[in-house]
Amino acid sequence: MTEQPQSPPDRHSTREVVKGFLIGLVLVIVLTCALGAAGFGLAGYLRSFATIGLWFVFGFGVSQLIYMVPAILIARRRGRTGLAKGLIIAASLAFLLNASCFVLFWSGRMGRIGG
């Protein structure tokens, strides 16, 4: 019997990228809520909402680096490049959404909220 060499599994499969995107989406949602709660709690405790609470909310793109970069590096180190690509896509979309909302908010085109 001759053994045929098996080809390595496709590491960039669509399923891996989608799985990474969904994991990244869950990370973004859960940890954004946790960072927001921590920011508002800390701002309430220190009674300085304008300085701390707003920076936790508006600094989302920077605070995302705290948990997303290690997740991407771990996925790459384990050889799951498709998963890492999905995480990068989720992080990029979340950052772009945050940046566009930030620009709309500070440009004054959103109108006044609550009156």
N, C-alpha and C positions, 0 to 999 in steps of 0.2 A: 504494500500500500504506500502510495506516495502522499505525503501530507502537503496540503496546500497552505502557504502562509496566509494567515488571516490579516486582513487590513485593520489598522487601528480604528477604533470608533471615531466617528466624526465629532470632534469637540466643539464645533461651531454650529451644531444643529439648531434648528429653529426652536425645538422644544426646550433646549437649555437656555436660549436667549429669553424666551417667554417666561420660563421659571425664574430667571434672574430678575426680569422686569417686575414680576409679581412680588418677589421677595423685596426688591428695592422699594416698590410702592408701599408695602406693609411697613417697612422700616421708616420711610418718610412720614407716613401718617402717624404711626405710634410714637416715634421719637419727637416729631414736631409738637404733638399734643403734650408730651412729657416736658419738653423744653419750654413750651408756652406756659404750662402750669407752674414750672419751677420759676420762670421769670416773673409771672404775676404774683406768685407767693412771696418771692424775695422782695419784689417791689412793695407789696403790702406790708411786709415785715419792716422794711427800711423806710417806708413812707416816702419813697421817691420814684413814683411810677414813671415820670417823664424820662428819667435817665436809664433805669434798668429794664423796666417792662417793655418799653418800645424797642430797645436794642435787642432783646431776646426775640421779639416778633420780627422785626425788620432785618435782623442779622441772620435770617434763616439760611441764606446761601453759604455763609461762612460757617455757621454752626453745623451745617450738614456735613462738612468735611470731617468733623469729629467722629462720626460713626460710619460714613459711607466709604472713606478712603481705606480704613482697616478691613471692611467687608470685601472690597474689591481686591485688595492685596492678598487676603486669605484665599479668596476664590482662585486667583491666579497662581498662588503658590501651590495649591492642591491640583493644579492642572485643569481647572474647569474654566477655560477661557470664555466659553459661551455664557456661562453664568455671570462672569465678570462683565461681559459686554451688556447683558441685560441690566445689571446694576448701574453701569455707566449711563445707559439710556434713561433709566428712571431718575437718576440724580440730575442729569442734564435737563430733562423736561421739568422737573420740580424747580430747578434753579431758574429756568427761563420763565416759568409761570410766575414765580415770586418776583423776578426782576420786572416783568411787565406790569404786575399789580403795584409794585413799589413806584414805578414811574407814573402810572395813572393816578395814584394817591397823591404824590407830591406835585404833580402838574396842576392839580385843582380841577381836572376835567370830570371827576367822579361826582361832583356836587357835594352838597352838605349832607351829612348823615344825621338823621333824626330831626330835621327841621329846617 
